[in-house]
Amino acid sequence: MKMADFNKTTAISDGQELKKAGYKVPFGTVSITDKAKKLIDRSIDTKWVTKGAYVHEFEDKFAALFGVKHGIAVSSGTDADAIACAVLYDFGAKRWDEIIIPALTFVATGNAVLQAGFNPVFVDVKRETLNIDPDKIENAITPRTRAIMPVHLMGKPADMDKIMALAKKHKLHVIEDAAEAHGAEYKGKKIGAIGDMACFSLYAAHIVTTIEGGIVITDNDQMAEAARSLRNHGIDGKFRFRRIGFSAKMNEIEAAVGLGNLDIFYDILEKRRRNVRYLIKQFSKFEKYFWYLKEDPHEVLGPHAFSIILKPGLNFTKNEFVSYLETEGVDSRNLFYSIPTQTPSYEFMGHKLGDFPETEYCSDNGTHIGCHQDIELSQCDYAVETVAKFLKSKGHNV
Ligand SMILES: Cc1ncc(COP(=O)(O)O)c(C=O)c1O
C-alpha cells in the first residue's frame, strides 16, 4: 500500500468541520483505504454488517502486532477500558474496589473505571513526561486496590518497570490504557504487551482507527474469555448471561476500516514519528519557554500528538499563546484536565484544587497540536514559525 492511498482524508466530525477546513495544521485525520472501501461494499452487499469475519480478522491481526494471543474488539476505547476493569470481577475484585489511574488523562479513563463499578484513585503525574509519577503510586495503594492503570499519554510510555514492580509487590493487576500509544516501545518491549491487559482507542485521529472503536488485548485466556462475554451483555453460552455486561460490539464496517489501517500501520507510524521527531528538533530553540514531548533513549514514541507546556515566569499567558496559534491556523487541544479537581463532573469525589499540582499545572499551561500522517514537514515548519513569530511579538529573540 502506498502513502498516496491514505492521503485522501476525511474531516473529523466533532462539530467543527467548517472551522477545520481552514486550519493549516489540523489536529487529527482519518485514513480510509481503498481496501477498506471494498470491504465495506462487500459487507453491505452481503448484509452481514454486525460482528463477523472482518471483526475476527481485525482482532487477530491487531493482537499479532503486539505478539499477544487475544484481541477483543469493542465499540470505543472507553468501553475497552471499562471492560478490562470489569474483567477483574472474575479475579476476585468486588464492586467499588479501587483502581489507580493518573490524574492527567482524557476523562474517559476515569469515566470507564466508574462505569465498571470501581473507584478511581488518582495519582499526580510528572510534568516532563505527562505520565503517572511512579514514586507517588505506593502511597495510594490500600487494601481495596485491585489494579494500576497507567496511561501512555501522547504515545509516550509510562515508567513500566517501576509500575510492574509495584504491582508484583502488592499483587495487583496492570491494565495499560494505550489509547494514544499504538506502536510505542519501552525498553525494547511493545507498549500494550507489558501489563495483564491493554486497551486501545480506535477513534478517528488515533494511529489505527475504525472511526469509532476500541480493542482490549491480552495474553491471558481467562481474561480474554471474560472480556468477550462482557462486551456482549455478559453472555455465556447460548443466550445465558453470567456477568453484568456491556453492549459494546464492533461491527463489520468499522472492522473493514480497521483492516485497511492495519495494512498501512507502519507507514502511519513512521510518518508520525518523522513529524514528531522533527518538531522535537525544531522546538529545541524554544527550550527556555516550553516543556514539550520528548523521546528518551529507552523508548520509542507511538505519537498521538505533540504536547507543549509553558514554563513558569513568562511574559505571556497560555490563552494568548493558544489564541495566536488558533488565529494563524494551527489547531490545538487543551492538555486535558486534572480529572479529580478540574473536571466539574468529578466534584462529587471530594478532591480540592491543589491536590494534584503537577497535573493542574499541565492543564493550566499546556496544549497539544497535531503530528499525524497527513501533516507534511512544511506544515511542521509552519507550526514552528508560528510559535517563533508569537515569541518575537512578545519581545523574545528566537
Ligand atoms: C487516554 C485515553 N483513554 C481513553 C480514551 C477513550 O477512547 P474513545 O474516545 O475511543 O472512547 C481516549 C480517547 O482518546 C484516551 O485518549
The ligand as an SDF file (V2000), in Angstrom:
LIG
                    3D

 16 16  0  0  0  0  0  0  0  0999 V2000
   -6.0470    8.1320   27.2350 C   0  0  0  0  0  0  0  0  0  0  0  0
   -7.3850    7.8050   26.6390 C   0  0  0  0  0  0  0  0  0  0  0  0
   -8.1410    6.8440   27.1980 N   0  0  0  0  0  0  0  0  0  0  0  0
   -9.3380    6.5120   26.6990 C   0  0  0  0  0  0  0  0  0  0  0  0
   -9.8360    7.1460   25.5650 C   0  0  0  0  0  0  0  0  0  0  0  0
  -11.2040    6.7980   25.0900 C   0  0  0  0  0  0  0  0  0  0  0  0
  -11.2900    6.3900   23.7680 O   0  0  0  0  0  0  0  0  0  0  0  0
  -12.6220    6.6050   22.9100 P   0  0  0  0  0  0  0  0  0  0  0  0
  -12.7160    8.0440   22.5640 O   0  0  0  0  0  0  0  0  0  0  0  0
  -12.4060    5.7200   21.7310 O   0  0  0  0  0  0  0  0  0  0  0  0
  -13.7570    6.1520   23.7470 O   0  0  0  0  0  0  0  0  0  0  0  0
   -9.0900    8.1360   24.9410 C   0  0  0  0  0  0  0  0  0  0  0  0
   -9.5780    8.8160   23.7410 C   0  0  0  0  0  0  0  0  0  0  0  0
   -8.9160    9.4970   23.0300 O   0  0  0  0  0  0  0  0  0  0  0  0
   -7.8320    8.4860   25.5000 C   0  0  0  0  0  0  0  0  0  0  0  0
   -7.0820    9.4690   24.9570 O   0  0  0  0  0  0  0  0  0  0  0  0
  1  2  1  0
  2  3  1  0
  2 15  2  0
  3  4  2  0
  4  5  1  0
  5  6  1  0
  5 12  2  0
  6  7  1  0
  7  8  1  0
  8  9  2  0
  8 10  1  0
  8 11  1  0
 12 13  1  0
 12 15  1  0
 13 14  2  0
 15 16  1  0
M  END
$$$$
